[in-house]
């Protein structure tokens, strides 16, 4: 599976692990969704977006990352998280 990243940004879960396309995860409403991609933040006040669908043949919809307990981090922050975990 392909890791979801764009430019200097990486989409991670609450454990600090990168998210890959095809991940099935639950929303805050406990509804399963398939994560298919995303768009990183465009400015400091933005969270970015995550593309997801409920069923394999549904069209993707845009969600805020926190709907799925995900977040976009810059590559440097991602590397720092992983250095602390080792």
N, C-alpha and C positions, 0 to 999 in steps of 0.2 A: 504494500500500500504506500501511496505517496504522502509524505509529510506535508501538512498545510503550512505554507510559509510564503511570504511575499516581500521582496526587497530585504530590509533589515529586520523584518518581523516574523515571529513564530507564534502559532496558536498552541496554547498549552492547557492542560487540565489542572485540577486542584493539587495534584501530586507533582506538578512541574514537568510532567512528561509531554512531549510533543503529540499533537493530535494528527491522525492520518485520515485521509479520505476513506469513507466507508465505515467509520466508527459509528456504532449504534449506541446512543446514550439517551438518558431520560431528561426531559425538560423539568422545570420546577413543578410542573403539574403531574409529574410522573408518567408522561407520555413518551414512548420511545420514538426517536428520530434518527435518521441516517445523516451524518454530517458529510457534506460533499465539497466544501471549500469555504472561502471567506474573503473579506476585504479588510486589510489592516486600518488602524486609525489614520485619518488624514490630517489631524491637528491635535493639540494637547487636550482639548475638551471632548474628544471622540473616543468611543470604545471600539470602533470598527464594527464589522458585521460578520455573521456566520451564515452560510447557506446550508439549509437542511430540508429534509422532506420526511413525511411520516411513512410512506410506502414507496417501494422501489420505482413504481411507475408514476408517482406524483411529480409535479414540477417543484423545483427548488423554491424556497421562500427565504427571505432575509430575516434574521433574528439578531438581537443583541447577544453577544457571547455569554453574558451572565445568565441567560435563560437556561443554559446547559452547564453552568459552573465552569465556563471556559474563559480564557482571556488572551489577548494579544500582548506579547512582550517583545521588546527589541532584542536582537541577537546577543548583545553584550549582557543583558540581564539574564537571558536564557542560559548562557555559558556560566555566569556566576551562580545561578541556582544549581546547576549540575556539579560545579566544583564543590559547593557546600555539602552535596549529598554523598560525595565520594569519601 
